[in-house]
């Protein structure tokens, strides 16, 4: 009874109006009158959790997505996120009514936010790619890092960076030149490359002989066919004067001789155009058919690529998330965008002046579905079809049809002339008038065309051109359906196939380049992290000390010394102490040699003393008179108590030795 939709009907019953009258009023207003038979104190309508408008958000809760992210999704889609704080069993209208009663003060936004200035479509057609994106449940689970998103695409107000303005480049207009003064000279140069006389060229054109010329030669000489003014001047020159025609002809330049020779051929311009058409017909038809096949294949790839559809869905979600960020009034989400908005992703950047919107989309795709990174594999035909100018193909086909009509008429003229029929006289100043084919039935025309070689070619060409026209019309209709599939059919200017394919081709190149730049940035970040980790491991390893002397010495190496630096320092200390150890070893060896020599001298002295005591006495009995050549005995070796340290390195007694 408190529902705004049914409140007035309960008031009518409260006033005393019959229930049948109130039911009739409800039925008149398009409402269900059976509501009055239910309990007026119970809620009317679907509960909030079963309402189609909020059903997908409750589905996200069942999948385990946190409530904060569900509220972000509601805010992104232009709905009030506080509705999730209400009773989920209440009708949606009642929950929304409670929120309307609460006046939420608008907070002033303190951050600048990057915006994607795309062109949105107001109408989403069912069955289009945007309609499929809207019903794709996998796109609702795309994970976007909120902290990273805010760091990249928002900045505090007042930190606006000034960017230099791009200088406008002056465009130079094309130069237009008129070559009338050099016509004769240029014509002589072109005609000199064709190894045929002027009469032979005129005869080949008259017979429309395709074996005498190439298409390039025909295209070069067709420019130098005489105009009406040149024809009149040459006729006057050849008629006037006293000289004969041969002398006057020899006095002309090469280009003028060619013009005079072509003046003898009836319908020269029509015949030379027909000759060129016969030479180029097969190549031209194959080229148009190939272009139509490429357009057809590109349309099929764009319409059936699931990876492209999912990638466009991610771009749509990113744009809605970007444009609906920030506090303030609720903004409606966009259901679609124009395809040329894809090219703006590579131009707009985040506030770090390095990360473009396309870089961030690549990161989102890497984190959610890496298969989408190679979406360009699905549209290889689109990239090739970018070089096909469809309007030029249609124009070429129309030229083929016009040229074929010219060949048909010239073939009928030649057939009538061959059969002996009267041909129309040329009008004054009109050399190409061949009349019309009125009065001939279809059977007569076919029979006339079969009588000449050019006529047989015409009948075959008509079948090929008719089949090609059907193929071109089918391809054009398929492209119109593709425009409708992408929602581009209602634009002010209709896009040509090459314009639409160029958008996807450039977007694919930009996406590939952004993918490579993101990969390089990630590799660089990993190298820096590994380098930082190695530096931390080197600083944690301390050098070992050997001996008490090293412990007493002050620390000379920094605490952040790496393992390689400690090894180099120890090697330097070892090399610096090596000479001291060697000198001490030499001194010890010299001391040992001195002690050995001293002991040898002492032993010799003892043996000499013992020998002198056992000598025989002389005959006179005087021992002293006996001569002796031996040296006097040495003094006995001093006791250790009488020794003192000699700086020379030999021990000595305190009293000096006697000689």
C-alpha positions as CSV (number, residue, x, y, z in Angstrom):
1,X,0.0,0.0,0.0
2,X,3.0,2.3,0.4
3,X,4.3,1.6,-3.1
4,X,4.2,4.9,-5.2
5,X,2.7,2.9,-8.1
6,X,-0.3,1.7,-6.1
7,X,-0.5,4.2,-3.4
8,X,-3.3,6.3,-5.0
9,X,-5.5,3.3,-5.5
10,X,-5.4,2.4,-1.8
11,X,-6.3,6.0,-1.0
12,X,-9.3,5.6,-3.4
13,X,-10.5,2.6,-1.4
14,X,-9.8,4.4,1.9
15,X,-12.1,7.2,0.7
16,X,-14.9,4.7,0.2
17,X,-14.8,3.9,-3.5
18,X,-15.9,0.4,-4.4
19,X,-13.1,-2.1,-5.1
20,X,-14.4,-2.9,-8.6
21,X,-14.2,0.8,-9.5
22,X,-10.7,0.9,-8.2
23,X,-9.8,-2.2,-10.2
24,X,-11.2,-0.7,-13.3
25,X,-9.0,2.4,-12.8
26,X,-6.0,0.2,-12.4
27,X,-6.8,-1.8,-15.5
28,X,-7.3,1.5,-17.4
29,X,-3.8,2.6,-16.2
30,X,-2.2,-0.7,-17.5
31,X,-1.7,-2.2,-14.0
32,X,-2.7,-5.6,-12.6
33,X,-6.0,-5.2,-10.6
34,X,-5.4,-8.5,-8.7
35,X,-2.9,-6.6,-6.5
36,X,-5.8,-5.3,-4.5
37,X,-6.8,-8.9,-3.6
38,X,-3.3,-9.5,-2.0
39,X,-2.1,-8.5,1.4
40,X,-1.6,-4.7,1.3
41,X,1.1,-4.9,4.0
42,X,3.3,-7.2,1.9
43,X,5.7,-5.7,-0.8
44,X,4.5,-5.6,-4.3
45,X,6.7,-6.3,-7.3
46,X,9.8,-8.4,-7.8
47,X,12.4,-8.5,-5.0
48,X,15.6,-6.5,-5.5
49,X,17.7,-9.7,-6.0
50,X,15.3,-11.0,-8.7
51,X,14.9,-7.7,-10.5
52,X,16.3,-8.0,-14.1
53,X,18.0,-4.6,-13.7
54,X,20.1,-5.9,-10.7
55,X,20.1,-9.6,-11.3
56,X,23.6,-9.7,-12.9
57,X,25.2,-7.9,-9.9
58,X,23.8,-10.5,-7.5
59,X,25.1,-13.2,-9.8
60,X,28.6,-11.6,-9.4
61,X,28.2,-11.9,-5.6
62,X,27.4,-15.6,-6.0
63,X,30.6,-16.0,-8.1
64,X,32.7,-14.7,-5.1
65,X,33.4,-11.2,-6.4
66,X,33.8,-8.8,-3.4
67,X,31.0,-6.3,-2.7
68,X,33.2,-3.3,-3.3
69,X,33.9,-4.5,-6.9
70,X,30.1,-5.1,-7.4
71,X,29.4,-1.5,-6.3
72,X,32.1,-0.3,-8.7
73,X,30.3,-2.1,-11.4
74,X,27.0,-0.5,-10.4
75,X,28.6,2.9,-10.4
76,X,30.2,2.2,-13.8
77,X,26.8,1.3,-15.3
78,X,25.2,4.5,-14.0
79,X,23.3,2.9,-11.1
80,X,23.3,3.8,-7.4
81,X,25.8,1.4,-5.6
82,X,24.1,2.0,-2.2
83,X,21.1,-0.1,-3.3
84,X,23.2,-3.1,-2.4
85,X,23.1,-2.0,1.3
86,X,19.3,-2.2,1.3
87,X,17.2,-5.3,2.1
88,X,17.6,-7.6,-0.9
89,X,14.0,-9.0,-0.4
90,X,12.4,-5.6,-0.8
91,X,11.0,-4.6,-4.2
92,X,13.4,-2.6,-6.3
93,X,11.1,0.3,-6.4
94,X,10.9,0.5,-2.6
95,X,14.6,0.2,-2.3
96,X,15.2,3.0,-4.8
97,X,12.5,5.1,-3.1
98,X,14.4,4.9,0.2
99,X,17.6,6.0,-1.4
100,X,15.8,9.0,-3.0
101,X,14.7,10.2,0.4
102,X,18.3,10.3,1.6
103,X,19.9,13.4,0.3
104,X,23.5,12.6,-0.3
105,X,25.7,15.7,-0.4
106,X,27.8,15.9,-3.5
107,X,31.5,15.9,-2.8
108,X,33.7,18.2,-4.7
109,X,36.1,16.2,-6.8
110,X,39.7,16.8,-5.8
111,X,41.3,15.0,-8.7
112,X,41.6,15.5,-12.4
113,X,40.7,12.4,-14.3
114,X,41.6,11.3,-17.8
115,X,38.7,11.0,-20.2
116,X,38.3,9.0,-23.4
117,X,36.7,11.4,-25.9
118,X,35.0,8.8,-28.0
119,X,31.8,9.1,-30.1
120,X,29.1,6.9,-28.6
121,X,26.1,5.4,-30.4
122,X,22.7,6.1,-28.9
123,X,21.0,3.0,-30.3
124,X,22.2,-0.6,-29.9
125,X,20.6,-2.9,-32.5
126,X,19.8,-6.4,-31.4
127,X,22.0,-8.9,-33.3
128,X,24.8,-6.4,-33.8
129,X,28.2,-6.8,-32.2
130,X,27.3,-4.4,-29.5
131,X,24.2,-6.5,-28.7
132,X,26.3,-9.6,-28.4
133,X,28.8,-7.8,-26.1
134,X,25.9,-6.7,-23.9
135,X,24.8,-10.3,-23.3
136,X,28.3,-11.8,-23.0
137,X,28.7,-12.8,-19.3
138,X,32.5,-13.4,-19.5
139,X,33.0,-9.6,-20.0
140,X,31.4,-8.8,-16.7
141,X,34.2,-10.6,-14.9
142,X,37.1,-8.5,-16.3
143,X,39.5,-7.7,-13.5
144,X,40.8,-4.1,-13.4
145,X,43.3,-3.2,-10.6
146,X,41.7,-0.2,-8.9
147,X,45.0,1.1,-7.4
148,X,46.8,0.9,-10.7
149,X,43.8,2.5,-12.5
150,X,43.7,5.5,-10.1
151,X,47.5,6.0,-10.2
152,X,47.5,6.1,-14.0
153,X,44.3,8.0,-14.8
154,X,43.8,10.5,-12.0
155,X,45.9,13.2,-10.5
156,X,45.4,15.9,-7.9
157,X,44.0,19.2,-9.0
158,X,46.8,21.8,-9.2
159,X,49.5,19.4,-10.6
160,X,48.6,20.1,-14.2
161,X,51.5,19.8,-16.5
162,X,52.0,22.2,-19.3
163,X,52.5,20.5,-22.6
164,X,54.1,22.2,-25.5
165,X,51.8,23.0,-28.4
166,X,52.4,21.3,-31.6
167,X,53.6,23.6,-34.3
168,X,51.5,23.7,-37.4
169,X,53.2,22.6,-40.5
170,X,52.6,24.7,-43.6
171,X,51.2,22.8,-46.4
172,X,52.4,23.4,-49.8
173,X,49.8,23.4,-52.5
174,X,50.3,21.4,-55.6
175,X,51.9,23.1,-58.6
176,X,49.8,23.1,-61.8
177,X,51.7,23.2,-65.1
178,X,50.5,23.5,-68.7
179,X,52.5,21.7,-71.4
180,X,50.9,22.9,-74.6
181,X,54.2,24.5,-75.9
182,X,56.1,21.2,-75.7
183,X,53.4,19.0,-77.2
184,X,55.2,18.4,-80.5
185,X,58.5,17.7,-78.8
186,X,57.1,15.3,-76.3
187,X,55.0,13.5,-78.9
188,X,58.1,13.0,-81.1
189,X,60.0,11.4,-78.2
190,X,57.0,9.0,-77.4
191,X,56.5,8.0,-81.1
192,X,60.2,7.3,-81.6
193,X,60.0,4.4,-79.1
194,X,57.5,2.6,-81.3
195,X,59.4,0.9,-84.0
196,X,56.7,1.4,-86.7
197,X,56.0,3.9,-89.4
198,X,53.1,6.3,-89.2
199,X,51.2,4.5,-92.0
200,X,51.7,1.1,-90.3
201,X,50.3,2.5,-87.0
202,X,47.3,3.9,-88.8
203,X,46.6,0.6,-90.5
204,X,46.8,-1.4,-87.3
205,X,44.4,1.0,-85.5
206,X,42.0,0.8,-88.4
207,X,42.0,-3.0,-88.2
208,X,42.0,-3.0,-84.4
209,X,44.9,-5.4,-84.5
210,X,45.9,-6.3,-80.9
211,X,49.1,-8.0,-82.0
212,X,50.7,-4.8,-83.2
213,X,50.6,-2.8,-80.0
214,X,51.0,-3.3,-76.3
215,X,48.6,-1.6,-73.9
216,X,51.4,0.8,-72.7
217,X,52.1,1.9,-76.3
218,X,48.4,2.6,-76.9
219,X,48.1,4.6,-73.7
220,X,51.1,6.7,-74.7
221,X,50.0,7.6,-78.3
222,X,46.3,8.1,-77.4
223,X,47.2,11.5,-75.9
224,X,48.6,12.7,-79.2
225,X,45.6,12.1,-81.4
226,X,44.7,15.3,-83.2
227,X,42.1,17.6,-81.6
228,X,39.5,19.4,-83.6
229,X,41.6,22.6,-83.8
230,X,44.8,20.7,-84.7
231,X,42.8,18.7,-87.4
232,X,41.5,21.9,-89.0
233,X,45.0,23.5,-89.0
234,X,46.6,20.4,-90.5
235,X,43.9,20.2,-93.2
236,X,44.4,23.8,-94.1
237,X,48.2,23.3,-94.3
238,X,48.0,20.3,-96.5
239,X,45.5,21.9,-99.0
240,X,46.9,25.4,-99.2
241,X,50.2,26.3,-100.9
242,X,51.8,25.4,-104.2
243,X,53.7,22.3,-103.1
244,X,52.4,18.8,-103.5
245,X,51.1,16.8,-100.5
246,X,54.2,14.6,-100.3
247,X,56.5,17.6,-100.0
248,X,54.3,19.2,-97.4
249,X,54.1,15.9,-95.4
250,X,57.9,15.6,-95.3
251,X,58.2,19.1,-94.0
252,X,56.2,18.2,-90.9
253,X,57.7,17.1,-87.6
254,X,57.2,13.5,-86.3
255,X,54.2,14.3,-84.1
256,X,52.5,16.2,-86.9
257,X,53.1,13.3,-89.3
258,X,51.4,10.9,-86.9
259,X,48.4,13.2,-86.6
260,X,48.1,13.5,-90.4
261,X,48.2,9.7,-90.7
262,X,45.5,9.2,-88.0
263,X,43.3,11.6,-89.8
264,X,43.0,9.1,-92.6
265,X,41.4,6.5,-90.2
266,X,37.6,6.7,-89.8
267,X,36.5,6.9,-86.1
268,X,40.2,6.7,-85.0
269,X,39.5,7.7,-81.5
270,X,36.7,5.1,-81.0
271,X,38.9,2.4,-82.6
272,X,42.0,3.2,-80.6
273,X,39.9,3.1,-77.4
274,X,38.4,-0.2,-78.4
275,X,41.9,-1.5,-79.1
276,X,43.0,-0.5,-75.7
277,X,39.9,-2.1,-74.1
278,X,40.6,-5.4,-75.8
279,X,44.2,-5.4,-74.6
280,X,43.3,-4.6,-71.0
281,X,40.0,-6.4,-70.7
282,X,41.1,-9.6,-69.1
283,X,43.5,-7.9,-66.7
284,X,40.9,-5.3,-65.7
285,X,38.2,-7.9,-65.0
286,X,40.6,-10.1,-62.9
287,X,41.7,-7.1,-60.9
288,X,38.1,-6.0,-60.1
289,X,37.1,-9.6,-59.2
290,X,40.1,-10.0,-56.9
291,X,39.3,-6.8,-55.1
292,X,35.7,-7.9,-54.7
293,X,36.9,-11.2,-53.2
294,X,39.2,-9.4,-50.8
295,X,36.3,-7.1,-49.6
296,X,34.0,-10.1,-49.2
297,X,36.6,-12.0,-47.2
298,X,37.3,-9.0,-45.0
299,X,33.6,-8.6,-44.2
300,X,33.4,-12.2,-43.2
301,X,36.4,-12.0,-40.9
302,X,35.2,-8.9,-39.1
303,X,31.7,-10.3,-38.6
304,X,32.8,-13.7,-37.2
305,X,35.9,-12.9,-35.2
306,X,35.1,-13.7,-31.6
307,X,38.4,-12.4,-30.3
308,X,37.8,-9.0,-31.9
309,X,34.3,-8.9,-30.4
310,X,35.7,-9.6,-26.9
311,X,38.4,-7.0,-27.3
312,X,35.9,-4.4,-28.3
313,X,33.9,-5.3,-25.2
314,X,37.0,-4.7,-23.1
315,X,37.5,-1.3,-24.7
316,X,33.9,-0.4,-24.1
317,X,34.2,-1.4,-20.4
318,X,37.4,0.5,-20.0
319,X,35.9,3.6,-21.6
320,X,32.8,3.5,-19.4
321,X,35.0,2.9,-16.3
322,X,37.2,5.8,-17.3
323,X,34.4,8.3,-18.1
324,X,32.2,7.3,-15.1
325,X,35.0,7.6,-12.5
326,X,34.9,10.2,-9.8
327,X,32.2,11.5,-7.5
328,X,29.3,13.7,-8.5
329,X,26.3,13.0,-10.7
330,X,25.6,9.5,-12.0
331,X,26.6,9.1,-15.6
332,X,24.9,6.7,-18.0
333,X,27.2,4.1,-19.5
334,X,27.7,4.0,-23.2
335,X,26.4,0.9,-25.0
336,X,28.6,1.3,-28.1
337,X,31.1,3.6,-29.7
338,X,32.1,4.5,-33.2
339,X,35.0,2.6,-34.7
340,X,37.2,5.6,-35.3
341,X,37.4,6.0,-31.5
342,X,39.8,3.0,-31.5
343,X,42.5,5.2,-33.0
344,X,42.3,7.6,-30.1
345,X,43.4,5.0,-27.6
346,X,47.0,5.3,-28.8
347,X,46.9,9.1,-28.6
348,X,45.5,9.8,-25.1
349,X,47.9,9.2,-22.2
350,X,47.7,8.8,-18.4
351,X,49.0,11.4,-16.1
352,X,52.5,9.7,-16.0
353,X,52.9,10.9,-19.6
354,X,54.2,7.5,-20.6
355,X,51.3,5.0,-20.4
356,X,48.7,5.4,-23.2
357,X,45.2,4.1,-22.9
358,X,46.1,1.3,-25.3
359,X,49.1,0.2,-23.1
360,X,46.6,-0.2,-20.2
361,X,44.2,-2.2,-22.4
362,X,47.1,-4.5,-23.3
363,X,47.7,-5.0,-19.6
364,X,44.1,-5.8,-19.0
365,X,44.0,-8.3,-21.8
366,X,47.3,-10.0,-20.5
367,X,45.8,-10.4,-17.0
368,X,42.4,-11.7,-18.2
369,X,42.7,-13.5,-21.6
370,X,46.0,-13.7,-23.3
371,X,44.4,-15.3,-26.4
372,X,43.0,-11.9,-27.3
373,X,46.5,-10.5,-27.8
374,X,46.7,-12.1,-31.2
375,X,43.3,-11.0,-32.4
376,X,45.0,-9.7,-35.6
377,X,45.4,-13.3,-36.7
378,X,41.6,-13.4,-37.3
379,X,41.6,-10.3,-39.6
380,X,44.6,-10.8,-41.9
381,X,42.2,-10.4,-44.9
382,X,41.1,-7.0,-43.4
383,X,44.7,-5.8,-43.4
384,X,45.1,-6.8,-47.0
385,X,41.8,-5.2,-48.0
386,X,42.9,-1.9,-46.6
387,X,44.7,-1.3,-50.0
388,X,41.6,-1.8,-52.0
389,X,39.8,1.4,-53.0
390,X,36.3,0.1,-53.5
391,X,34.9,3.3,-55.0
392,X,37.7,3.1,-57.6
393,X,36.7,-0.5,-58.4
394,X,33.1,0.5,-58.9
395,X,34.2,3.3,-61.1
396,X,36.5,1.0,-63.1
397,X,33.6,-1.4,-63.7
398,X,31.4,1.4,-64.9
399,X,34.3,2.4,-67.3
400,X,34.5,-1.2,-68.5
401,X,30.7,-1.2,-69.2
402,X,31.0,2.1,-71.1
403,X,34.0,0.9,-73.1
404,X,32.2,-2.3,-73.9
405,X,29.3,-0.3,-75.2
406,X,31.7,1.6,-77.4
407,X,33.2,-1.7,-78.7
408,X,29.7,-3.1,-79.4
409,X,28.7,-0.1,-81.4
410,X,31.9,0.0,-83.4
411,X,31.6,-3.8,-84.0
412,X,28.0,-3.3,-85.3
413,X,29.2,-0.5,-87.6
414,X,32.0,-2.6,-89.0
415,X,29.5,-5.5,-89.5
416,X,27.1,-3.3,-91.4
417,X,29.8,-1.9,-93.5
418,X,31.1,-5.4,-94.3
419,X,27.5,-6.5,-95.2
420,X,27.1,-3.6,-97.6
421,X,24.6,-1.7,-95.6
422,X,24.6,2.1,-95.8
423,X,26.5,3.8,-93.0
424,X,25.5,7.2,-91.7
425,X,27.4,10.2,-92.9
426,X,29.6,12.0,-90.4
427,X,28.3,15.4,-89.2
428,X,30.3,18.5,-89.6
429,X,33.1,18.6,-87.1
430,X,32.2,15.1,-85.7
431,X,34.5,12.4,-86.8
432,X,33.3,9.8,-84.3
433,X,29.6,9.7,-85.2
434,X,28.6,6.2,-86.1
435,X,24.8,6.5,-85.7
436,X,22.7,4.1,-83.5
437,X,21.5,0.6,-83.8
438,X,17.8,1.3,-83.7
439,X,15.6,-0.9,-85.8
440,X,17.7,-4.1,-85.1
441,X,16.2,-7.0,-83.1
442,X,18.3,-8.9,-80.6
443,X,18.7,-11.9,-83.0
444,X,19.9,-9.6,-85.8
445,X,22.4,-7.8,-83.5
446,X,23.9,-11.2,-82.3
447,X,24.2,-12.4,-85.9
448,X,25.9,-9.1,-86.9
449,X,28.4,-9.4,-84.0
450,X,29.2,-13.0,-84.9
451,X,30.3,-11.9,-88.3
452,X,33.5,-10.1,-87.2
453,X,36.4,-11.0,-84.8
454,X,35.7,-7.8,-82.7
455,X,32.0,-8.8,-82.5
456,X,32.8,-12.3,-81.2
457,X,35.0,-10.6,-78.5
458,X,32.1,-8.3,-77.7
459,X,29.7,-11.2,-77.1
460,X,32.2,-12.9,-74.8
461,X,32.9,-9.7,-72.9
462,X,29.2,-9.0,-72.3
463,X,28.9,-12.3,-70.4
464,X,32.0,-11.7,-68.2
465,X,31.0,-8.1,-67.4
466,X,27.4,-9.1,-66.4
467,X,28.7,-11.8,-64.0
468,X,31.2,-9.3,-62.5
469,X,28.4,-6.8,-62.0
470,X,26.4,-9.3,-60.0
471,X,29.5,-10.1,-57.9
472,X,30.2,-6.4,-57.2
473,X,26.5,-5.8,-56.2
474,X,26.6,-8.7,-53.8
475,X,29.8,-7.5,-52.2
476,X,28.4,-4.0,-51.8
477,X,25.3,-5.4,-50.1
478,X,27.4,-7.4,-47.7
479,X,29.5,-4.4,-46.8
480,X,26.3,-2.4,-46.0
481,X,25.2,-5.2,-43.6
482,X,28.7,-5.0,-42.0
483,X,28.2,-1.3,-41.4
484,X,24.9,-2.1,-39.8
485,X,26.5,-4.8,-37.7
486,X,29.0,-2.2,-36.2
487,X,26.3,0.5,-35.9
488,X,28.0,2.7,-38.5
489,X,25.1,2.7,-41.0
490,X,23.4,5.8,-39.5
491,X,26.5,8.1,-39.6
492,X,26.4,11.3,-41.5
493,X,28.9,10.2,-44.1
494,X,28.9,6.6,-45.2
495,X,32.2,4.9,-44.8
496,X,33.9,3.3,-47.8
497,X,35.3,-0.2,-47.3
498,X,38.9,1.0,-47.4
499,X,38.1,3.6,-44.7
500,X,36.6,1.0,-42.4
501,X,39.4,-1.6,-43.0
502,X,42.0,1.1,-42.5
503,X,40.7,1.7,-39.0
504,X,41.0,-1.9,-38.0
505,X,44.4,-2.3,-39.7
506,X,45.9,0.8,-38.0
507,X,44.4,-0.4,-34.7
508,X,46.0,-3.8,-35.1
509,X,49.3,-2.2,-35.8
510,X,49.0,0.2,-32.8
511,X,48.0,-2.7,-30.6
512,X,50.9,-4.8,-31.7
513,X,53.3,-2.0,-31.1
514,X,51.8,-1.3,-27.7
515,X,52.1,-5.0,-26.8
516,X,55.8,-4.9,-27.7
517,X,56.4,-1.8,-25.7
518,X,54.6,-3.3,-22.6
519,X,56.8,-6.4,-23.0
520,X,60.0,-4.4,-23.1
521,X,58.9,-2.4,-20.1
522,X,58.2,-5.6,-18.1
523,X,61.5,-7.1,-19.0
524,X,63.3,-3.9,-17.9
525,X,61.5,-4.0,-14.6
526,X,62.4,-7.6,-14.0
527,X,66.1,-6.9,-14.7
528,X,66.1,-4.0,-12.3
529,X,64.5,-6.2,-9.6
530,X,67.1,-8.9,-10.1
531,X,69.9,-6.4,-9.9
532,X,68.5,-4.9,-6.7
533,X,68.1,-8.4,-5.2
534,X,71.8,-9.3,-6.0
535,X,72.9,-6.0,-4.4
536,X,71.0,-6.9,-1.2
537,X,72.5,-10.4,-1.1
538,X,76.0,-9.0,-1.5
539,X,75.5,-6.5,1.3
540,X,74.3,-9.2,3.7
541,X,77.5,-11.4,3.3
542,X,80.3,-10.0,5.7
543,X,84.1,-10.7,5.2
544,X,85.8,-13.2,7.6
545,X,88.8,-11.9,9.8
546,X,92.0,-14.0,10.2
547,X,94.1,-13.5,13.4
548,X,93.8,-11.0,16.3
549,X,95.7,-8.3,14.4
550,X,92.9,-8.0,11.8
551,X,90.3,-7.8,14.6
552,X,92.2,-4.9,16.3
553,X,92.5,-2.9,13.1
554,X,89.8,-0.5,12.3
555,X,87.2,-1.4,9.6
556,X,88.3,0.1,6.2
557,X,85.8,-1.7,3.9
558,X,82.2,-0.5,3.7
559,X,79.4,-2.6,5.0
560,X,77.9,-2.8,1.5
561,X,80.9,-4.6,0.2
562,X,80.0,-7.4,-2.3
563,X,81.4,-10.9,-2.4
564,X,83.6,-10.0,-5.4
565,X,85.0,-6.9,-3.8
566,X,85.9,-8.9,-0.6
567,X,87.7,-11.5,-2.6
568,X,89.7,-8.9,-4.4
569,X,90.6,-7.1,-1.2
570,X,91.8,-10.4,0.4
571,X,94.0,-11.2,-2.6
572,X,95.6,-7.7,-2.3
573,X,96.4,-8.2,1.4
574,X,97.9,-11.6,0.7
575,X,100.1,-10.2,-2.1
576,X,101.2,-7.3,0.1
577,X,102.3,-9.5,3.0
578,X,104.2,-12.0,0.9
579,X,107.6,-10.1,0.7
580,X,107.8,-9.8,4.6
581,X,107.4,-13.5,5.1
582,X,110.1,-14.2,2.5
583,X,112.7,-11.9,4.2
584,X,112.1,-13.3,7.6
585,X,112.7,-16.8,6.2
586,X,116.1,-15.7,4.8
587,X,117.2,-14.1,8.1
588,X,116.3,-17.3,10.0
589,X,118.4,-19.4,7.5
590,X,121.4,-17.1,8.0
591,X,121.3,-17.5,11.8
592,X,121.2,-21.2,11.5
593,X,124.4,-21.1,9.3
594,X,126.3,-19.0,11.9
595,X,125.5,-21.4,14.8
596,X,126.6,-24.3,12.7
597,X,130.0,-22.7,11.9
598,X,130.6,-21.8,15.6
599,X,130.0,-25.4,16.7
600,X,132.4,-26.7,14.1
601,X,135.2,-24.3,15.3
602,X,134.6,-25.4,18.9
603,X,134.9,-29.1,18.0
604,X,138.2,-28.4,16.1
605,X,139.6,-26.6,19.2
606,X,138.8,-29.5,21.5
607,X,140.4,-32.1,19.2
608,X,143.6,-29.9,19.0
609,X,143.9,-29.6,22.8
610,X,143.7,-33.3,23.3
611,X,146.3,-34.0,20.7
612,X,148.9,-31.7,22.2
613,X,148.7,-33.4,25.5
614,X,149.8,-36.8,24.1
615,X,152.9,-35.5,22.2
616,X,156.3,-37.3,23.0
617,X,158.9,-35.5,25.1
618,X,162.2,-34.3,23.4
619,X,165.6,-35.9,24.0
620,X,166.9,-33.1,26.2
621,X,163.8,-33.4,28.4
622,X,162.6,-29.9,27.7
623,X,159.2,-29.9,26.4
624,X,159.0,-26.3,25.8
625,X,162.0,-26.3,23.4
626,X,160.2,-28.6,21.1
627,X,159.0,-26.7,18.1
628,X,155.3,-26.9,17.2
629,X,153.5,-25.6,14.1
630,X,150.1,-26.0,15.5
631,X,148.0,-22.9,16.4
632,X,147.5,-22.1,20.1
633,X,144.4,-23.7,21.6
634,X,141.2,-21.8,21.8
635,X,139.6,-20.9,25.0
636,X,136.9,-23.3,26.2
637,X,133.3,-22.6,25.1
638,X,131.6,-20.2,27.5
639,X,128.7,-21.5,29.6
640,X,125.2,-20.4,28.7
641,X,125.2,-18.1,31.8
642,X,128.1,-16.0,30.4
643,X,126.5,-15.6,27.0
644,X,124.9,-12.4,25.8
645,X,122.9,-11.5,22.7
646,X,125.1,-10.3,19.8
647,X,123.3,-8.1,17.3
648,X,125.3,-9.8,14.5
649,X,123.4,-12.9,15.3
650,X,126.3,-15.1,17.0
651,X,126.4,-15.8,20.7
652,X,129.5,-14.6,22.6
653,X,130.8,-14.7,26.2
654,X,131.2,-11.6,28.2
655,X,135.1,-11.8,28.3
656,X,136.6,-11.6,24.8
657,X,138.4,-14.6,23.3
658,X,142.2,-14.6,23.4
659,X,144.0,-14.9,20.1
